[in-house]
């Protein structure tokens, strides 16, 4: 699978990465770092079980300043998923980016939960959450 995660065909890469994301292994962590170092956000998908110090700093550098296409939701989901079952303190900037750009109320709530768990919810974001369309998100900061 590791070989296929570097395949030139994006469909093959996607399947291989989807399989590898379920495993905790130094080789998967290395693959994630290599993908991120090459500028590929596909490396995010492997971080949930394989993140190392500095990985989320690299992710934050790669996040687009503006993303309005269909890939945005998948990118936000990858950031949220990479922080499960418990959020990584180094991911706070990525989580804040995800909240600021996500059109999905479920994703925004997940981000807020993670930032609260990390005790890194920025005050301006907490104020904004009070007006979120989802009641559960409003209650989190209430």
LUMDO-984086 format. One record per atom (N, C-alpha, C, O): residue number from 1; residue in one letter; atom name; x, z, y. Coordinates in pm, 1 decimal, padded with zeros to 6 digits, always signed. Example, Ala and Ser with C-alpha at 12.3 -4.5 7.8 and 13.67 -1.06 7.14 Angstrom:
// residues 2
    nr   rest   atom          u          w          v
     1      A      N   +01319.0   +00780.0   -00569.0
     1      A     CA   +01230.0   +00780.0   -00450.0
     1      A      C   +01320.0   +00780.0   -00330.0
     1      A      O   +01423.6   +00846.5   -00331.9
     2      S      N   +01285.0   +00708.0   -00225.0
     2      S     CA   +01367.0   +00714.0   -00106.0
     2      S      C   +01290.0   +00787.0   +00003.0
     2      S      O   +01340.9   +00803.9   +00113.8
END
This chain:
// residues 142
    nr   rest   atom          u          w          v
     1      X      N   +00080.9   +00000.0   -00119.3
     1      X     CA   +00000.0   +00000.0   +00000.0
     1      X      C   +00085.4   +00000.0   +00125.9
     1      X      O   +00050.1   -00063.4   +00225.4
     2      X      N   +00197.2   +00070.7   +00121.9
     2      X     CA   +00283.0   +00076.1   +00240.5
     2      X      C   +00326.2   -00063.5   +00283.5
     2      X      O   +00331.1   -00093.6   +00402.8
     3      X      N   +00357.0   -00147.2   +00187.8
     3      X     CA   +00399.1   -00284.8   +00217.8
     3      X      C   +00284.4   -00361.5   +00283.6
     3      X      O   +00306.0   -00436.1   +00379.1
     4      X      N   +00162.9   -00343.1   +00232.7
     4      X     CA   +00048.0   -00416.2   +00286.1
     4      X      C   +00007.8   -00367.6   +00426.0
     4      X      O   -00056.4   -00441.2   +00501.0
     5      X      N   +00044.9   -00246.0   +00460.5
     5      X     CA   +00013.6   -00193.2   +00593.1
     5      X      C   +00095.0   -00263.0   +00702.0
     5      X      O   +00068.9   -00244.8   +00820.9
     6      X      N   +00192.5   -00342.0   +00661.5
     6      X     CA   +00274.7   -00418.8   +00756.5
     6      X      C   +00249.1   -00569.5   +00742.5
     6      X      O   +00321.7   -00651.1   +00799.3
     7      X      N   +00147.8   -00604.2   +00668.1
     7      X     CA   +00117.4   -00744.9   +00640.0
     7      X      C   +00080.7   -00818.9   +00768.2
     7      X      O   +00026.7   -00759.2   +00861.3
     8      X      N   +00109.8   -00949.1   +00773.1
     8      X     CA   +00079.1   -01029.4   +00892.6
     8      X      C   -00070.8   -01051.9   +00910.9
     8      X      O   -00116.8   -01074.1   +01022.9
     9      X      N   -00146.8   -01046.3   +00802.4
     9      X     CA   -00292.0   -01064.7   +00809.1
     9      X      C   -00356.6   -00931.2   +00848.1
     9      X      O   -00343.5   -00832.1   +00776.1
    10      X      N   -00425.5   -00929.1   +00961.4
    10      X     CA   -00482.6   -00803.7   +01011.6
    10      X      C   -00585.7   -00743.3   +00916.4
    10      X      O   -00599.1   -00621.1   +00910.6
    11      X      N   -00658.1   -00825.7   +00842.4
    11      X     CA   -00756.8   -00773.2   +00747.5
    11      X      C   -00687.8   -00698.2   +00633.8
    11      X      O   -00735.9   -00593.9   +00589.7
    12      X      N   -00576.5   -00750.6   +00587.2
    12      X     CA   -00499.6   -00684.4   +00481.4
    12      X      C   -00442.8   -00552.7   +00534.5
    12      X      O   -00449.9   -00449.8   +00467.3
    13      X      N   -00386.2   -00556.6   +00656.3
    13      X     CA   -00332.6   -00434.5   +00718.0
    13      X      C   -00440.3   -00328.3   +00731.1
    13      X      O   -00417.7   -00211.3   +00700.3
    14      X      N   -00556.8   -00369.5   +00776.9
    14      X     CA   -00667.0   -00275.0   +00799.3
    14      X      C   -00706.3   -00202.3   +00671.1
    14      X      O   -00726.0   -00080.8   +00671.9
    15      X      N   -00717.6   -00275.4   +00562.2
    15      X     CA   -00754.1   -00214.3   +00433.8
    15      X      C   -00643.8   -00119.0   +00387.0
    15      X      O   -00672.4   -00008.0   +00342.1
    16      X      N   -00519.5   -00161.7   +00397.4
    16      X     CA   -00407.9   -00077.7   +00353.2
    16      X      C   -00401.0   +00050.7   +00435.0
    16      X      O   -00381.8   +00158.7   +00379.2
    17      X      N   -00416.3   +00039.8   +00565.7
    17      X     CA   -00412.3   +00158.2   +00652.5
    17      X      C   -00529.8   +00249.9   +00622.1
    17      X      O   -00515.5   +00372.2   +00623.8
    18      X      N   -00645.2   +00191.8   +00594.5
    18      X     CA   -00762.6   +00273.1   +00561.0
    18      X      C   -00738.1   +00354.6   +00433.9
    18      X      O   -00781.5   +00469.4   +00424.2
    19      X      N   -00669.7   +00296.3   +00338.1
    19      X     CA   -00636.7   +00368.9   +00214.1
    19      X      C   -00531.1   +00475.7   +00243.3
    19      X      O   -00545.5   +00590.1   +00200.4
    20      X      N   -00426.6   +00439.7   +00314.7
    20      X     CA   -00315.0   +00530.8   +00338.9
    20      X      C   -00352.1   +00649.7   +00426.3
    20      X      O   -00288.5   +00754.7   +00416.6
    21      X      N   -00452.1   +00636.3   +00510.2
    21      X     CA   -00489.6   +00745.3   +00600.7
    21      X      C   -00535.7   +00869.0   +00525.2
    21      X      O   -00540.8   +00978.1   +00582.0
    22      X      N   -00569.0   +00853.0   +00399.0
    22      X     CA   -00619.5   +00964.0   +00317.5
    22      X      C   -00507.5   +01048.3   +00255.6
    22      X      O   -00534.3   +01151.1   +00193.6
    23      X      N   -00382.4   +01005.0   +00272.3
    23      X     CA   -00270.3   +01071.2   +00206.6
    23      X      C   -00177.6   +01138.1   +00306.7
    23      X      O   -00153.7   +01086.9   +00416.0
    24      X      N   -00126.1   +01253.5   +00267.0
    24      X     CA   -00021.9   +01320.7   +00343.4
    24      X      C   +00109.4   +01290.6   +00273.4
    24      X      O   +00130.7   +01330.1   +00158.8
    25      X      N   +00197.0   +01220.5   +00343.7
    25      X     CA   +00322.3   +01177.7   +00281.7
    25      X      C   +00419.7   +01140.5   +00393.7
    25      X      O   +00380.3   +01082.0   +00494.6
    26      X      N   +00545.7   +01174.9   +00374.6
    26      X     CA   +00646.8   +01142.4   +00475.5
    26      X      C   +00657.1   +00992.9   +00501.1
    26      X      O   +00684.2   +00950.7   +00613.5
    27      X      N   +00635.6   +00912.0   +00396.8
    27      X     CA   +00642.9   +00766.0   +00414.4
    27      X      C   +00527.6   +00715.3   +00499.8
    27      X      O   +00544.0   +00619.4   +00575.3
    28      X      N   +00412.3   +00777.9   +00488.8
    28      X     CA   +00297.8   +00739.5   +00572.6
    28      X      C   +00323.7   +00783.2   +00716.6
    28      X      O   +00291.9   +00710.2   +00810.5
    29      X      N   +00380.9   +00901.4   +00733.9
    29      X     CA   +00416.9   +00947.9   +00868.2
    29      X      C   +00518.0   +00852.8   +00932.1
    29      X      O   +00507.7   +00820.8   +01050.5
    30      X      N   +00614.8   +00808.2   +00853.9
    30      X     CA   +00714.9   +00713.6   +00904.2
    30      X      C   +00649.9   +00580.3   +00941.6
    30      X      O   +00683.8   +00520.9   +01043.9
    31      X      N   +00557.2   +00533.9   +00859.0
    31      X     CA   +00484.7   +00410.8   +00889.8
    31      X      C   +00409.0   +00425.5   +01021.2
    31      X      O   +00411.0   +00335.5   +01105.2
    32      X      N   +00342.8   +00538.2   +01038.5
    32      X     CA   +00269.4   +00561.9   +01163.0
    32      X      C   +00362.7   +00555.8   +01282.9
    32      X      O   +00332.4   +00489.6   +01382.1
    33      X      N   +00475.7   +00624.5   +01274.4
    33      X     CA   +00573.2   +00622.6   +01384.4
    33      X      C   +00625.6   +00482.7   +01409.9
    33      X      O   +00642.3   +00442.8   +01525.2
    34      X      N   +00652.1   +00406.6   +01302.3
    34      X     CA   +00700.6   +00269.6   +01317.7
    34      X      C   +00597.0   +00181.7   +01388.0
    34      X      O   +00631.0   +00103.6   +01476.8
    35      X      N   +00471.6   +00194.9   +01347.9
    35      X     CA   +00365.6   +00115.3   +01410.6
    35      X      C   +00352.3   +00150.5   +01558.8
    35      X      O   +00341.5   +00062.3   +01644.0
    36      X      N   +00353.2   +00280.4   +01587.9
    36      X     CA   +00342.8   +00323.4   +01727.4
    36      X      C   +00464.0   +00277.5   +01808.0
    36      X      O   +00449.8   +00234.3   +01922.4
    37      X      N   +00582.1   +00286.7   +01749.4
    37      X     CA   +00704.7   +00243.2   +01818.3
    37      X      C   +00702.3   +00093.2   +01847.3
    37      X      O   +00759.9   +00046.8   +01945.7
    38      X      N   +00634.6   +00018.1   +01759.9
    38      X     CA   +00621.6   -00126.3   +01779.7
    38      X      C   +00508.5   -00160.2   +01876.5
    38      X      O   +00482.2   -00277.4   +01903.5
    39      X      N   +00441.9   -00057.1   +01928.4
    39      X     CA   +00334.6   -00080.1   +02024.7
    39      X      C   +00199.0   -00102.7   +01961.4
    39      X      O   +00106.1   -00148.1   +02028.2
    40      X      N   +00186.2   -00071.4   +01832.8
    40      X     CA   +00058.8   -00092.4   +01762.8
    40      X      C   -00020.3   +00037.0   +01753.9
    40      X      O   +00026.6   +00136.3   +01698.3
    41      X      N   -00140.2   +00034.7   +01808.9
    41      X     CA   -00226.7   +00151.4   +01802.1
    41      X      C   -00284.3   +00172.4   +01662.1
    41      X      O   -00354.2   +00270.9   +01638.2
    42      X      N   -00255.5   +00080.5   +01569.3
    42      X     CA   -00299.0   +00100.4   +01430.7
    42      X      C   -00237.1   +00227.8   +01372.4
    42      X      O   -00290.7   +00285.6   +01277.8
    43      X      N   -00126.0   +00270.6   +01428.4
    43      X     CA   -00060.1   +00391.4   +01381.6
    43      X      C   -00142.8   +00517.5   +01400.8
    43      X      O   -00121.3   +00616.6   +01331.0
    44      X      N   -00237.3   +00515.3   +01494.8
    44      X     CA   -00322.8   +00631.9   +01519.7
    44      X      C   -00398.7   +00670.2   +01393.9
    44      X      O   -00415.8   +00788.5   +01364.4
    45      X      N   -00443.5   +00571.2   +01321.1
    45      X     CA   -00528.2   +00596.8   +01205.5
    45      X      C   -00458.8   +00680.3   +01098.8
    45      X      O   -00525.5   +00740.5   +01014.8
    46      X      N   -00327.9   +00684.7   +01100.8
    46      X     CA   -00253.0   +00757.3   +00998.2
    46      X      C   -00215.1   +00898.4   +01041.2
    46      X      O   -00153.8   +00971.7   +00963.6
    47      X      N   -00250.1   +00937.7   +01162.4
    47      X     CA   -00203.8   +01065.4   +01216.1
    47      X      C   -00278.3   +01187.5   +01164.9
    47      X      O   -00222.2   +01297.0   +01166.8
    48      X      N   -00401.2   +01173.9   +01119.7
    48      X     CA   -00479.9   +01291.7   +01081.4
    48      X      C   -00404.5   +01380.7   +00983.6
    48      X      O   -00402.5   +01502.6   +01000.3
    49      X      N   -00343.5   +01322.8   +00883.8
    49      X     CA   -00273.1   +01401.7   +00783.1
    49      X      C   -00121.5   +01390.4   +00796.0
    49      X      O   -00048.1   +01449.1   +00716.5
    50      X      N   -00074.1   +01315.3   +00895.6
    50      X     CA   +00068.3   +01284.7   +00899.3
    50      X      C   +00132.4   +01293.1   +01036.8
    50      X      O   +00238.8   +01235.0   +01057.7
    51      X      N   +00071.7   +01362.9   +01130.4
    51      X     CA   +00130.3   +01365.2   +01264.5
    51      X      C   +00253.8   +01453.4   +01268.2
    51      X      O   +00263.3   +01554.7   +01198.9
    52      X      N   +00347.1   +01411.9   +01350.6
    52      X     CA   +00470.5   +01485.0   +01372.8
    52      X      C   +00483.8   +01505.9   +01523.6
    52      X      O   +00415.4   +01440.4   +01602.2
    53      X      N   +00569.6   +01594.7   +01562.1
    53      X     CA   +00591.7   +01623.6   +01702.7
    53      X      C   +00625.8   +01495.1   +01777.9
    53      X      O   +00710.8   +01417.5   +01734.2
    54      X      N   +00560.6   +01473.7   +01888.6
    54      X     CA   +00586.2   +01357.4   +01972.8
    54      X      C   +00497.8   +01237.5   +01944.6
    54      X      O   +00493.8   +01144.4   +02025.0
    55      X      N   +00426.4   +01237.1   +01832.0
    55      X     CA   +00343.2   +01121.4   +01798.1
    55      X      C   +00234.0   +01096.9   +01902.0
    55      X      O   +00211.0   +00982.9   +01942.6
    56      X      N   +00167.0   +01203.7   +01944.9
    56      X     CA   +00056.8   +01183.7   +02038.9
    56      X      C   +00106.2   +01146.8   +02178.6
    56      X      O   +00033.1   +01084.5   +02255.6
    57      X      N   +00227.8   +01184.2   +02211.2
    57      X     CA   +00285.3   +01138.8   +02338.9
    57      X      C   +00301.0   +00987.4   +02337.1
    57      X      O   +00273.5   +00920.3   +02436.5
    58      X      N   +00344.6   +00934.7   +02225.1
    58      X     CA   +00359.8   +00789.1   +02211.1
    58      X      C   +00223.8   +00721.4   +02214.6
    58      X      O   +00208.0   +00616.1   +02276.4
    59      X      N   +00125.4   +00781.7   +02148.2
    59      X     CA   -00010.7   +00725.1   +02151.2
    59      X      C   -00059.0   +00717.5   +02295.2
    59      X      O   -00112.1   +00614.7   +02337.2
    60      X      N   -00041.2   +00825.1   +02371.5
    60      X     CA   -00089.7   +00827.8   +02510.2
    60      X      C   -00024.8   +00717.3   +02592.3
    60      X      O   -00089.7   +00657.9   +02678.4
    61      X      N   +00101.5   +00689.3   +02566.8
    61      X     CA   +00170.7   +00581.8   +02638.6
    61      X      C   +00109.5   +00445.1   +02608.1
    61      X      O   +00112.3   +00355.2   +02692.1
    62      X      N   +00054.9   +00430.0   +02489.0
    62      X     CA   +00000.4   +00301.1   +02446.3
    62      X      C   -00146.0   +00280.5   +02484.4
    62      X      O   -00194.8   +00167.5   +02482.5
    63      X      N   -00216.4   +00387.9   +02518.7
    63      X     CA   -00358.4   +00374.8   +02549.4
    63      X      C   -00376.5   +00288.9   +02674.1
    63      X      O   -00308.0   +00309.0   +02774.4
    64      X      N   -00467.3   +00194.9   +02667.7
    64      X     CA   -00488.8   +00108.1   +02783.7
    64      X      C   -00550.9   +00185.0   +02899.8
    64      X      O   -00626.5   +00280.1   +02879.7
    65      X      N   -00518.0   +00142.5   +03020.4
    65      X     CA   -00578.4   +00208.1   +03136.5
    65      X      C   -00724.2   +00167.3   +03150.2
    65      X      O   -00805.1   +00240.9   +03206.8
    66      X      N   -00757.1   +00051.1   +03098.6
    66      X     CA   -00895.4   +00006.1   +03101.0
    66      X      C   -00924.0   -00063.6   +02969.9
    66      X      O   -00853.1   -00156.5   +02931.0
    67      X      N   -01027.1   -00019.1   +02902.6
    67      X     CA   -01066.9   -00082.7   +02776.5
    67      X      C   -01218.1   -00092.5   +02775.1
    67      X      O   -01287.5   +00009.1   +02771.6
    68      X      N   -01268.9   -00213.9   +02777.9
    68      X     CA   -01413.4   -00230.2   +02783.9
    68      X      C   -01466.7   -00320.3   +02674.4
    68      X      O   -01582.5   -00361.6   +02679.1
    69      X      N   -01384.9   -00350.9   +02577.1
    69      X     CA   -01433.3   -00439.0   +02471.3
    69      X      C   -01478.8   -00358.5   +02350.3
    69      X      O   -01480.7   -00235.4   +02354.1
    70      X      N   -01515.1   -00427.9   +02243.4
    70      X     CA   -01569.7   -00359.7   +02125.3
    70      X      C   -01467.5   -00271.2   +02054.9
    70      X      O   -01504.9   -00185.7   +01974.6
    71      X      N   -01341.2   -00290.3   +02083.3
    71      X     CA   -01238.7   -00209.1   +02017.8
    71      X      C   -01231.2   -00068.2   +02074.7
    71      X      O   -01171.7   +00020.5   +02013.5
    72      X      N   -01290.9   -00047.2   +02190.8
    72      X     CA   -01284.3   +00083.8   +02256.0
    72      X      C   -01341.3   +00193.5   +02166.3
    72      X      O   -01277.6   +00297.2   +02147.8
    73      X      N   -01458.5   +00172.3   +02111.2
    73      X     CA   -01520.5   +00277.1   +02030.0
    73      X      C   -01435.2   +00308.3   +01907.6
    73      X      O   -01419.5   +00424.8   +01871.2
    74      X      N   -01381.1   +00207.2   +01845.1
    74      X     CA   -01294.7   +00230.6   +01727.9
    74      X      C   -01170.2   +00309.0   +01767.4
    74      X      O   -01126.6   +00397.8   +01694.2
    75      X      N   -01113.6   +00276.5   +01882.1
    75      X     CA   -00995.7   +00347.5   +01929.8
    75      X      C   -01028.1   +00494.7   +01955.4
    75      X      O   -00952.0   +00583.1   +01916.2
    76      X      N   -01140.5   +00520.3   +02020.7
    76      X     CA   -01181.9   +00658.4   +02046.5
    76      X      C   -01206.7   +00731.8   +01914.3
    76      X      O   -01164.3   +00846.1   +01897.4
    77      X      N   -01275.2   +00665.8   +01821.5
    77      X     CA   -01299.0   +00727.0   +01690.0
    77      X      C   -01167.5   +00760.3   +01619.8
    77      X      O   -01156.3   +00864.5   +01555.2
    78      X      N   -01069.7   +00673.8   +01632.1
    78      X     CA   -00939.5   +00699.6   +01570.1
    78      X      C   -00872.3   +00821.9   +01631.7
    78      X      O   -00810.9   +00901.4   +01560.6
    79      X      N   -00883.4   +00837.1   +01761.9
    79      X     CA   -00824.6   +00953.9   +01828.2
    79      X      C   -00895.0   +01081.0   +01782.0
    79      X      O   -00829.9   +01180.6   +01750.6
    80      X      N   -01027.8   +01077.4   +01778.0
    80      X     CA   -01105.0   +01194.0   +01733.5
    80      X      C   -01073.4   +01225.1   +01587.2
    80      X      O   -01052.2   +01341.0   +01551.6
    81      X      N   -01070.1   +01123.1   +01503.4
    81      X     CA   -01042.1   +01143.0   +01360.5
    81      X      C   -00901.6   +01196.7   +01336.8
    81      X      O   -00879.8   +01277.0   +01246.0
    82      X      N   -00807.4   +01152.8   +01417.8
    82      X     CA   -00669.4   +01198.6   +01402.0
    82      X      C   -00655.7   +01346.9   +01433.3
    82      X      O   -00553.4   +01407.8   +01401.9
    83      X      N   -00756.8   +01404.9   +01494.2
    83      X     CA   -00753.0   +01546.0   +01530.0
    83      X      C   -00842.7   +01631.0   +01441.0
    83      X      O   -00878.4   +01743.3   +01476.8
    84      X      N   -00878.3   +01578.2   +01327.4
    84      X     CA   -00957.9   +01653.7   +01230.8
    84      X      C   -00873.8   +01681.8   +01108.6
    84      X      O   -00796.6   +01594.6   +01068.8
    85      X      N   -00883.4   +01795.4   +01047.8
    85      X     CA   -00984.5   +01898.5   +01066.8
    85      X      C   -00957.9   +01990.5   +01185.4
    85      X      O   -01049.5   +02059.5   +01230.3
    86      X      N   -00836.1   +01993.5   +01237.2
    86      X     CA   -00812.3   +02075.7   +01355.6
    86      X      C   -00729.9   +01995.5   +01455.2
    86      X      O   -00641.5   +01919.2   +01416.1
    87      X      N   -00758.7   +02012.8   +01584.6
    87      X     CA   -00690.7   +01932.5   +01686.0
    87      X      C   -00543.7   +01969.4   +01702.8
    87      X      O   -00503.7   +02084.7   +01687.3
    88      X      N   -00465.8   +01868.1   +01734.7
    88      X     CA   -00323.6   +01883.9   +01759.5
    88      X      C   -00304.7   +01910.5   +01909.4
    88      X      O   -00352.4   +01832.3   +01991.6
    89      X      N   -00236.5   +02018.4   +01946.2
    89      X     CA   -00216.5   +02048.4   +02088.8
    89      X      C   -00153.1   +01933.4   +02166.6
    89      X      O   -00179.3   +01917.8   +02285.9
    90      X      N   -00070.3   +01852.8   +02100.6
    90      X     CA   -00006.2   +01740.7   +02168.5
    90      X      C   -00104.2   +01627.6   +02199.8
    90      X      O   -00071.0   +01535.2   +02274.0
    91      X      N   -00224.1   +01634.9   +02143.5
    91      X     CA   -00321.8   +01526.9   +02160.9
    91      X      C   -00413.7   +01546.1   +02280.9
    91      X      O   -00501.1   +01462.6   +02304.3
    92      X      N   -00396.7   +01652.6   +02356.7
    92      X     CA   -00489.8   +01682.2   +02466.8
    92      X      C   -00504.4   +01565.5   +02564.7
    92      X      O   -00616.0   +01533.3   +02605.5
    93      X      N   -00395.3   +01502.8   +02602.3
    93      X     CA   -00404.0   +01390.6   +02697.6
    93      X      C   -00479.0   +01272.7   +02636.7
    93      X      O   -00554.5   +01204.4   +02705.9
    94      X      N   -00458.4   +01248.6   +02507.5
    94      X     CA   -00529.9   +01140.1   +02438.7
    94      X      C   -00678.4   +01172.4   +02428.9
    94      X      O   -00762.8   +01084.4   +02445.5
    95      X      N   -00709.9   +01297.5   +02402.1
    95      X     CA   -00850.4   +01338.5   +02393.5
    95      X      C   -00919.5   +01324.3   +02528.9
    95      X      O   -01033.6   +01278.6   +02536.1
    96      X      N   -00851.0   +01363.2   +02635.5
    96      X     CA   -00908.6   +01348.6   +02769.5
    96      X      C   -00931.6   +01201.3   +02801.8
    96      X      O   -01034.5   +01165.1   +02858.7
    97      X      N   -00835.5   +01116.8   +02765.4
    97      X     CA   -00852.1   +00972.1   +02783.6
    97      X      C   -00976.4   +00925.2   +02708.6
    97      X      O   -01055.9   +00847.8   +02761.9
    98      X      N   -00992.9   +00971.6   +02585.9
    98      X     CA   -01106.7   +00930.6   +02503.9
    98      X      C   -01238.2   +00973.0   +02568.0
    98      X      O   -01333.9   +00895.6   +02569.1
    99      X      N   -01244.3   +01094.0   +02620.9
    99      X     CA   -01368.3   +01139.1   +02686.0
    99      X      C   -01399.4   +01051.6   +02807.8
    99      X      O   -01513.6   +01010.3   +02828.2
   100      X      N   -01298.7   +01024.6   +02886.4
   100      X     CA   -01318.0   +00947.5   +03010.0
   100      X      C   -01368.8   +00806.2   +02984.3
   100      X      O   -01433.8   +00747.6   +03071.0
   101      X      N   -01340.7   +00751.0   +02868.1
   101      X     CA   -01374.3   +00611.4   +02843.8
   101      X      C   -01481.3   +00587.7   +02738.3
   101      X      O   -01529.0   +00475.3   +02722.3
   102      X      N   -01518.9   +00691.5   +02666.9
   102      X     CA   -01612.1   +00670.7   +02556.0
   102      X      C   -01757.0   +00658.6   +02602.5
   102      X      O   -01807.1   +00744.4   +02675.1
   103      X      N   -01823.5   +00552.0   +02560.4
   103      X     CA   -01965.8   +00540.2   +02588.7
   103      X      C   -02050.3   +00616.0   +02485.6
   103      X      O   -02172.5   +00622.6   +02498.3
   104      X      N   -01985.5   +00672.7   +02384.3
   104      X     CA   -02054.3   +00736.4   +02271.9
   104      X      C   -02066.0   +00887.2   +02295.9
   104      X      O   -01964.9   +00956.4   +02308.0
   105      X      N   -02187.5   +00936.8   +02302.5
   105      X     CA   -02207.6   +01079.4   +02328.8
   105      X      C   -02155.7   +01165.9   +02214.1
   105      X      O   -02108.7   +01277.2   +02237.6
   106      X      N   -02163.5   +01116.4   +02090.4
   106      X     CA   -02111.3   +01191.0   +01976.2
   106      X      C   -01959.8   +01207.5   +01988.8
   106      X      O   -01906.7   +01316.4   +01967.2
   107      X      N   -01891.6   +01100.4   +02023.3
   107      X     CA   -01746.1   +01106.5   +02039.4
   107      X      C   -01708.0   +01200.3   +02153.3
   107      X      O   -01613.7   +01278.4   +02141.1
   108      X      N   -01781.8   +01192.3   +02264.6
   108      X     CA   -01750.9   +01280.5   +02377.5
   108      X      C   -01767.0   +01426.7   +02337.4
   108      X      O   -01684.5   +01510.6   +02373.8
   109      X      N   -01872.9   +01457.7   +02262.5
   109      X     CA   -01893.1   +01595.9   +02217.8
   109      X      C   -01777.6   +01640.5   +02128.1
   109      X      O   -01729.0   +01752.8   +02141.1
   110      X      N   -01733.6   +01553.4   +02037.2
   110      X     CA   -01621.2   +01587.3   +01949.7
   110      X      C   -01494.7   +01614.1   +02030.3
   110      X      O   -01419.2   +01706.4   +01999.6
   111      X      N   -01472.1   +01534.1   +02132.5
   111      X     CA   -01355.8   +01553.2   +02219.4
   111      X      C   -01364.3   +01688.4   +02289.2
   111      X      O   -01265.9   +01762.3   +02294.4
   112      X      N   -01480.9   +01720.5   +02342.5
   112      X     CA   -01498.3   +01847.3   +02414.1
   112      X      C   -01476.0   +01964.8   +02318.6
   112      X      O   -01411.1   +02062.8   +02355.3
   113      X      N   -01529.1   +01955.7   +02197.2
   113      X     CA   -01507.5   +02061.5   +02098.2
   113      X      C   -01358.5   +02081.2   +02071.9
   113      X      O   -01309.9   +02194.2   +02066.3
   114      X      N   -01286.4   +01969.6   +02055.7
   114      X     CA   -01142.7   +01978.4   +02029.4
   114      X      C   -01067.3   +02037.9   +02148.3
   114      X      O   -00981.0   +02123.9   +02130.4
   115      X      N   -01099.2   +01993.0   +02268.3
   115      X     CA   -01030.7   +02045.0   +02386.4
   115      X      C   -01061.0   +02192.8   +02407.9
   115      X      O   -00974.0   +02268.5   +02450.9
   116      X      N   -01183.2   +02233.8   +02378.4
   116      X     CA   -01216.6   +02376.1   +02388.0
   116      X      C   -01139.7   +02456.9   +02284.7
   116      X      O   -01089.4   +02565.0   +02315.1
   117      X      N   -01130.5   +02405.2   +02163.3
   117      X     CA   -01054.9   +02474.7   +02058.8
   117      X      C   -00907.9   +02489.3   +02099.0
   117      X      O   -00844.4   +02590.6   +02069.8
   118      X      N   -00855.5   +02388.5   +02165.1
   118      X     CA   -00716.4   +02391.9   +02210.7
   118      X      C   -00699.0   +02472.7   +02339.9
   118      X      O   -00586.9   +02498.7   +02383.7
   119      X      N   -00812.0   +02511.7   +02399.8
   119      X     CA   -00812.1   +02578.9   +02530.2
   119      X      C   -00744.5   +02492.7   +02636.1
   119      X      O   -00668.5   +02541.8   +02719.6
   120      X      N   -00774.6   +02360.6   +02630.6
   120      X     CA   -00715.1   +02266.1   +02724.2
   120      X      C   -00820.2   +02175.3   +02788.2
   120      X      O   -00789.8   +02062.2   +02826.2
   121      X      N   -00942.6   +02224.1   +02799.9
   121      X     CA   -01047.1   +02145.1   +02864.9
   121      X      C   -01026.8   +02152.1   +03016.1
   121      X      O   -01042.7   +02258.8   +03075.4
   122      X      N   -00991.9   +02039.8   +03079.0
   122      X     CA   -00971.4   +02041.1   +03223.9
   122      X      C   -01100.6   +02078.8   +03297.2
   122      X      O   -01209.4   +02036.2   +03258.3
   123      X      N   -01087.9   +02157.4   +03401.1
   123      X     CA   -01206.1   +02203.3   +03475.9
   123      X      C   -01292.2   +02087.4   +03526.7
   123      X      O   -01414.5   +02094.4   +03514.6
   124      X      N   -01233.9   +01981.4   +03582.8
   124      X     CA   -01318.9   +01869.9   +03628.2
   124      X      C   -01399.7   +01807.3   +03513.5
   124      X      O   -01513.4   +01764.5   +03533.4
   125      X      N   -01341.2   +01802.2   +03395.3
   125      X     CA   -01411.7   +01748.0   +03280.0
   125      X      C   -01523.2   +01843.3   +03237.4
   125      X      O   -01631.3   +01798.3   +03199.3
   126      X      N   -01498.5   +01973.8   +03243.4
   126      X     CA   -01601.6   +02072.8   +03209.4
   126      X      C   -01720.8   +02059.8   +03303.4
   126      X      O   -01835.9   +02069.4   +03260.9
   127      X      N   -01692.4   +02037.9   +03430.8
   127      X     CA   -01800.6   +02020.0   +03528.6
   127      X      C   -01880.5   +01893.9   +03495.7
   127      X      O   -02003.5   +01894.5   +03500.3
   128      X      N   -01810.3   +01786.9   +03462.9
   128      X     CA   -01877.1   +01661.8   +03426.9
   128      X      C   -01963.2   +01678.8   +03301.2
   128      X      O   -02070.9   +01620.1   +03290.9
   129      X      N   -01915.9   +01758.4   +03206.9
   129      X     CA   -01988.8   +01780.3   +03081.2
   129      X      C   -02125.1   +01844.2   +03104.3
   129      X      O   -02216.7   +01826.1   +03024.1
   130      X      N   -02138.6   +01917.1   +03211.3
   130      X     CA   -02267.2   +01982.1   +03240.8
   130      X      C   -02378.4   +01881.3   +03265.4
   130      X      O   -02496.6   +01914.8   +03259.5
   131      X      N   -02338.9   +01756.9   +03293.2
   131      X     CA   -02436.8   +01650.3   +03317.0
   131      X      C   -02436.7   +01546.4   +03206.0
   131      X      O   -02496.7   +01440.0   +03221.1
   132      X      N   -02370.1   +01575.6   +03094.6
   132      X     CA   -02365.2   +01480.4   +02984.3
   132      X      C   -02506.3   +01455.3   +02931.0
   132      X      O   -02593.0   +01542.3   +02938.7
   133      X      N   -02527.7   +01336.8   +02877.7
   133      X     CA   -02661.1   +01301.3   +02827.4
   133      X      C   -02697.5   +01378.2   +02700.6
   133      X      O   -02815.1   +01387.9   +02665.5
   134      X      N   -02597.4   +01432.7   +02632.0
   134      X     CA   -02624.9   +01505.8   +02508.6
   134      X      C   -02630.8   +01656.1   +02535.8
   134      X      O   -02538.6   +01715.1   +02592.1
   135      X      N   -02740.5   +01714.5   +02494.7
   135      X     CA   -02762.8   +01857.1   +02520.1
   135      X      C   -02654.1   +01944.6   +02458.6
   135      X      O   -02611.3   +02041.8   +02520.7
   136      X      N   -02608.6   +01911.9   +02337.7
   136      X     CA   -02506.0   +01992.9   +02271.4
   136      X      C   -02376.5   +01997.2   +02351.5
   136      X      O   -02309.1   +02100.1   +02356.9
   137      X      N   -02342.3   +01885.0   +02413.5
   137      X     CA   -02220.9   +01883.0   +02496.7
   137      X      C   -02240.6   +01971.1   +02618.4
   137      X      O   -02150.5   +02046.0   +02656.2
   138      X      N   -02356.5   +01963.1   +02679.6
   138      X     CA   -02387.0   +02049.0   +02795.1
   138      X      C   -02378.0   +02196.5   +02754.6
   138      X      O   -02325.6   +02278.0   +02830.5
   139      X      N   -02427.7   +02230.8   +02638.1
   139      X     CA   -02427.0   +02369.7   +02591.7
   139      X      C   -02284.4   +02418.7   +02563.3
   139      X      O   -02254.8   +02536.8   +02581.6
   140      X      N   -02198.1   +02330.3   +02519.8
   140      X     CA   -02059.8   +02369.2   +02491.5
   140      X      C   -01990.4   +02425.7   +02614.1
   140      X      O   -01909.8   +02518.2   +02603.7
   141      X      N   -02021.7   +02370.5   +02729.4
   141      X     CA   -01954.0   +02414.5   +02852.7
   141      X      C   -02041.5   +02506.4   +02936.4
   141      X      O   -01999.4   +02556.9   +03040.5
   142      X      N   -02165.7   +02527.6   +02888.8
   142      X     CA   -02263.0   +02609.4   +02962.2
   142      X      C   -02215.8   +02750.1   +02979.3
   142      X      O   -02285.9   +02832.0   +03038.9
END
